[in-house]
Amino acid sequence: MLKKIQAVFVFLFVFSGSTTLMGNETAKTYFPGTFGSYWVYQDQDGNELTRTVDEGEEIAGEVYNIFIYEPEIEDWADCAYHFLPSLYSVNDESITCLIGDEIGKVTKARLIKEMETFTKMAKKSVEDNPPPDAPNLSFDINYDVEVKAQDHFVLVPTATTPNEKWDTTEIKAKVSMQYDIQGVPADFLGADEIPKIIFDFNIIETGKILGTETVETQAGTFEDCLKIEYRTATTMEVSPLEQHSTNDPPGESVTILWLAPNVGIVKFHQEAEDILLKTIPAPEFQSSTAVKTFELKKYEIKSEASVSNESD
């Protein structure tokens, strides 16, 4: 059942080496959610994104606030799920975002993009240099990507200490690929015997509060901004192992959010390495690191009183 959610998320901030850094009892609001509030952000390319608080929704007995975005997401490979939660709630344990579907779409889109790059480069490398006894060689790669992520993403516990880590989410991804080689003798390099190669990735992401900072943005200067770092740790298993022998680990990502009291997210920075391509040692398959930033440009936080007047 939909209804207007006027409650705000309230957290205790006490910055000392061993005491609790956040709690849900007191005055400073690091993640406001009053209906009708909005924020306008600008990314590193000058593109604007507007987030607005919509009516809340009850799911499985828990009330979630809703963010809506303009423009809508078109390229999931370029999306940052830390920055774009749609459903979020606060309870006695944490601020939690219900974004398993979004995390799955982002991870799948990034792996598909990597596979498109790998296929294009591998195809060019093989077809530009065909062996003498197979001048009409044709090469392609058929692949499939499956991703499953936890439904809940723990943005931040409501009780934690500086530099204390927590698990935000777990992502399992599988990339299956099969070489398709045509135009060669049946016994050429055992082309008809090349098995399907399966990459299994397990991604554990952890969060950590680094402390507080003063942050300057187009929307103004914000003091006592909570600085939170999210970092992935990825393991990979390959079957059959001999088809992809490498000492290079999968790529990782590091994401930082800055949350200002009574305002919310004011700045975002992410550096995300290619997951699969980084494990390929050949120089022609160089991996890349995608850098994404957002900075607050303008905003309005509605008061509970103004929302009540508008509803009367």
C-alpha positions as CSV (number, residue, x, y, z in Angstrom):
1,M,0.0,0.0,0.0
2,L,1.4,3.4,-1.0
3,K,1.4,6.3,1.4
4,K,3.4,9.4,1.9
5,I,6.5,8.9,4.0
6,Q,7.5,11.9,6.0
7,A,10.0,10.4,8.4
8,V,13.6,11.3,8.0
9,F,16.7,9.2,8.7
10,V,18.3,10.4,11.9
11,F,21.8,9.4,13.0
12,L,24.1,10.1,15.9
13,F,27.6,11.4,14.8
14,V,30.4,11.1,17.4
15,F,33.8,11.1,15.8
16,S,36.4,9.4,18.1
17,G,38.7,6.5,17.6
18,S,36.7,3.8,19.3
19,T,33.2,5.1,20.0
20,T,30.1,4.5,17.9
21,L,30.1,6.8,14.8
22,M,26.5,6.6,13.9
23,G,23.2,5.8,15.6
24,N,19.6,6.3,14.7
25,E,18.6,8.4,17.7
26,T,19.6,12.0,17.2
27,A,19.7,15.1,15.3
28,K,21.8,14.9,12.2
29,T,20.1,13.6,9.1
30,Y,22.6,12.1,6.6
31,F,19.9,10.6,4.3
32,P,16.8,12.8,4.3
33,G,13.7,11.3,2.7
34,T,10.9,13.8,3.1
35,F,8.3,13.5,0.3
36,G,8.9,15.9,-2.6
37,S,12.6,16.7,-1.8
38,Y,14.9,16.7,-4.8
39,W,18.6,16.8,-5.7
40,V,20.2,17.7,-9.0
41,Y,23.6,16.2,-9.7
42,Q,26.1,16.7,-12.5
43,D,28.5,14.1,-13.7
44,Q,32.0,14.4,-15.1
45,D,30.7,14.9,-18.6
46,G,28.3,17.7,-17.6
47,N,25.2,15.5,-17.7
48,E,22.5,16.3,-15.1
49,L,20.5,13.8,-13.1
50,T,17.6,14.7,-10.8
51,R,16.5,12.5,-7.9
52,T,13.1,13.1,-6.3
53,V,11.5,11.5,-3.2
54,D,8.2,9.8,-4.2
55,E,5.5,8.2,-2.1
56,G,6.7,5.2,0.0
57,E,5.7,1.6,-0.5
58,E,5.3,-1.3,2.0
59,I,7.1,-4.5,0.9
60,A,7.0,-7.7,3.0
61,G,5.9,-5.7,6.1
62,E,8.6,-3.0,5.8
63,V,8.1,0.5,4.6
64,Y,10.5,1.7,1.9
65,N,11.0,5.3,0.6
66,I,11.2,5.7,-3.1
67,F,13.6,7.7,-5.2
68,I,12.7,8.4,-8.8
69,Y,15.2,9.7,-11.4
70,E,15.2,11.9,-14.4
71,P,16.3,11.0,-17.0
72,E,15.6,7.3,-16.7
73,I,18.6,4.9,-16.8
74,E,19.4,3.7,-20.4
75,D,22.9,2.4,-20.2
76,W,23.2,0.1,-17.2
77,A,26.9,-0.5,-17.9
78,D,27.4,3.2,-17.0
79,C,25.2,3.1,-13.9
80,A,26.4,3.2,-10.3
81,Y,24.1,1.3,-8.0
82,H,25.6,2.9,-4.8
83,F,24.4,6.3,-6.0
84,L,21.1,5.3,-7.6
85,P,18.9,3.4,-5.1
86,S,15.2,3.2,-5.9
87,L,13.9,1.7,-2.7
88,Y,15.5,2.3,0.7
89,S,14.6,2.0,4.4
90,V,16.1,2.4,7.8
91,N,15.7,0.1,10.7
92,D,17.5,-0.5,14.0
93,E,20.4,-2.1,12.2
94,S,21.1,-0.2,9.0
95,I,20.1,2.0,6.1
96,T,19.2,-0.7,3.5
97,C,18.5,-0.3,-0.2
98,L,16.3,-2.9,-2.0
99,I,18.3,-2.9,-5.2
100,G,19.3,-6.5,-6.0
101,D,17.8,-6.2,-9.4
102,E,19.7,-3.0,-10.2
103,I,23.0,-4.5,-9.0
104,G,22.4,-7.5,-11.2
105,K,21.6,-5.3,-14.2
106,V,24.7,-3.2,-13.7
107,T,27.1,-6.2,-13.3
108,K,25.6,-8.1,-16.3
109,A,25.8,-5.0,-18.5
110,R,29.4,-4.4,-17.6
111,L,30.4,-8.1,-18.3
112,I,28.5,-8.0,-21.6
113,K,30.3,-4.9,-22.6
114,E,33.6,-6.6,-21.7
115,M,32.7,-9.7,-23.7
116,E,31.8,-7.5,-26.7
117,T,35.2,-5.9,-26.5
118,F,37.0,-9.3,-26.1
119,T,35.0,-10.9,-29.0
120,K,35.8,-8.0,-31.3
121,M,39.5,-8.0,-30.5
122,A,39.9,-11.8,-30.6
123,K,38.0,-12.0,-34.0
124,K,40.3,-9.3,-35.5
125,S,43.4,-10.9,-34.2
126,V,42.6,-14.4,-35.6
127,E,41.1,-13.3,-38.9
128,D,43.9,-10.8,-39.6
129,N,46.5,-13.5,-39.2
130,P,45.0,-16.7,-40.5
131,P,47.3,-19.8,-40.6
132,P,48.6,-20.7,-44.1
133,D,46.6,-24.0,-44.2
134,A,43.3,-22.1,-43.3
135,P,43.2,-18.9,-45.4
136,N,39.4,-18.8,-45.2
137,L,39.2,-19.1,-41.4
138,S,36.2,-17.6,-39.7
139,F,36.2,-16.9,-36.0
140,D,33.5,-15.9,-33.5
141,I,32.6,-16.3,-29.9
142,N,29.2,-17.2,-28.5
143,Y,28.7,-16.2,-24.9
144,D,26.1,-15.9,-22.2
145,V,26.2,-13.9,-18.9
146,E,24.2,-14.7,-15.8
147,V,24.2,-12.6,-12.6
148,K,22.6,-13.0,-9.2
149,A,22.9,-10.4,-6.5
150,Q,21.5,-10.1,-2.9
151,D,18.3,-8.2,-2.8
152,H,19.5,-5.9,0.0
153,F,22.4,-3.5,-0.2
154,V,23.6,-2.3,3.2
155,L,24.4,1.4,2.6
156,V,25.6,1.9,6.2
157,P,24.9,0.3,9.6
158,T,23.2,2.7,12.0
159,A,25.8,1.8,14.7
160,T,29.4,1.5,13.6
161,T,32.9,2.8,14.4
162,P,35.5,4.5,12.2
163,N,37.2,2.1,9.8
164,E,35.0,-0.8,10.9
165,K,34.0,-2.8,7.8
166,W,30.6,-4.4,6.9
167,D,29.5,-6.5,4.0
168,T,27.3,-4.5,1.7
169,T,26.3,-7.1,-0.9
170,E,27.4,-10.4,-2.6
171,I,27.3,-10.9,-6.3
172,K,27.6,-14.1,-8.2
173,A,28.3,-13.9,-12.0
174,K,28.8,-16.6,-14.6
175,V,30.2,-16.0,-18.1
176,S,30.0,-19.0,-20.5
177,M,31.7,-18.7,-23.9
178,Q,32.2,-21.1,-26.8
179,Y,34.6,-20.5,-29.7
180,D,33.0,-20.9,-33.1
181,I,35.7,-21.6,-35.7
182,Q,34.8,-22.2,-39.3
183,G,36.7,-22.7,-42.6
184,V,39.4,-25.0,-41.2
185,P,40.2,-28.7,-41.6
186,A,38.3,-30.9,-39.1
187,D,41.5,-31.7,-37.3
188,F,43.0,-28.2,-37.3
189,L,44.3,-27.5,-33.8
190,G,41.4,-29.7,-32.5
191,A,39.0,-26.8,-33.4
192,D,36.0,-29.1,-33.1
193,E,37.0,-30.2,-29.6
194,I,37.4,-26.8,-27.9
195,P,35.1,-27.0,-24.9
196,K,32.8,-24.3,-23.5
197,I,34.7,-22.1,-21.1
198,I,33.0,-21.1,-17.9
199,F,34.1,-18.2,-15.7
200,D,32.5,-18.1,-12.2
201,F,33.0,-14.8,-10.3
202,N,32.1,-14.3,-6.6
203,I,32.2,-10.6,-5.7
204,I,32.0,-9.5,-2.0
205,E,31.7,-5.8,-1.4
206,T,32.5,-4.2,1.9
207,G,31.8,-0.7,3.2
208,K,33.9,1.4,5.6
209,I,33.4,4.8,7.2
210,L,36.6,6.8,6.7
211,G,35.6,9.8,8.8
212,T,34.3,13.2,7.9
213,E,35.3,16.0,5.5
214,T,34.3,19.4,4.3
215,V,33.1,19.1,0.7
216,E,32.8,22.0,-1.8
217,T,30.2,21.6,-4.6
218,Q,28.3,23.8,-7.0
219,A,25.5,23.7,-4.5
220,G,27.7,25.1,-1.7
221,T,30.2,24.0,0.9
222,F,29.1,21.2,3.3
223,E,30.8,20.5,6.6
224,D,30.9,17.2,8.6
225,C,30.2,15.1,5.5
226,L,30.3,11.4,6.2
227,K,32.9,9.8,3.9
228,I,32.1,6.1,3.1
229,E,34.2,3.8,1.0
230,Y,32.9,0.7,-0.8
231,R,35.5,-1.8,-2.1
232,T,35.0,-5.1,-3.9
233,A,37.0,-8.3,-3.5
234,T,36.5,-10.8,-6.4
235,T,37.5,-14.4,-6.8
236,M,37.3,-16.3,-10.1
237,E,37.1,-20.0,-11.0
238,V,37.6,-21.2,-14.6
239,S,36.5,-24.5,-16.1
240,P,38.3,-26.2,-17.7
241,L,41.2,-24.5,-16.0
242,E,43.7,-25.1,-18.8
243,Q,41.6,-23.0,-21.2
244,H,42.4,-19.8,-19.3
245,S,45.5,-20.0,-17.2
246,T,46.5,-16.6,-15.7
247,N,48.0,-15.1,-12.7
248,D,46.2,-11.8,-13.2
249,P,43.3,-11.3,-10.8
250,P,39.9,-10.0,-11.8
251,G,39.3,-6.2,-11.7
252,E,37.9,-4.5,-8.7
253,S,36.0,-1.3,-7.9
254,V,36.4,1.4,-5.3
255,T,33.5,3.8,-4.6
256,I,33.3,6.7,-2.3
257,L,30.1,8.6,-1.1
258,W,30.0,11.8,0.8
259,L,26.8,12.4,2.8
260,A,26.1,15.8,4.3
261,P,24.0,16.3,7.4
262,N,20.4,17.4,6.5
263,V,21.2,17.1,2.8
264,G,22.2,13.6,1.9
265,I,24.6,12.6,-0.9
266,V,26.6,15.6,-2.1
267,K,29.4,13.8,-4.0
268,F,30.2,10.5,-5.5
269,H,33.4,9.0,-7.0
270,Q,34.0,5.5,-8.5
271,E,36.8,3.8,-10.2
272,A,35.7,0.4,-11.7
273,E,38.2,-1.9,-13.4
274,D,37.2,-4.4,-16.0
275,I,36.4,-7.6,-14.2
276,L,37.2,-10.3,-16.9
277,L,39.4,-8.4,-19.3
278,K,41.9,-7.7,-16.5
279,T,42.6,-11.5,-16.2
280,I,43.8,-11.7,-19.8
281,P,47.6,-11.1,-20.0
282,A,47.9,-10.6,-23.7
283,P,48.8,-7.0,-24.6
284,E,46.1,-6.8,-27.3
285,F,43.4,-7.3,-24.7
286,Q,44.3,-4.3,-22.4
287,S,41.7,-3.7,-19.7
288,S,40.4,-0.3,-18.7
289,T,39.2,1.5,-15.6
290,A,35.9,3.5,-15.8
291,V,35.8,6.6,-13.7
292,K,32.5,8.1,-12.7
293,T,31.7,11.2,-10.6
294,F,28.7,13.1,-9.5
295,E,28.5,16.4,-7.7
296,L,25.5,18.1,-6.2
297,K,24.4,21.2,-8.2
298,K,21.2,22.2,-6.4
299,Y,18.7,20.7,-4.1
300,E,15.6,21.3,-1.9
301,I,14.8,19.4,1.2
302,K,11.1,19.6,2.0
303,S,10.1,20.1,5.7
304,E,7.5,17.9,7.2
305,A,5.3,21.0,7.9
306,S,5.3,22.0,4.2
307,V,4.4,18.5,3.1
308,S,1.5,18.5,5.6
309,N,0.2,21.8,4.3
310,E,0.4,20.6,0.7
311,S,-1.6,17.5,1.6
312,D,-4.4,19.5,3.4
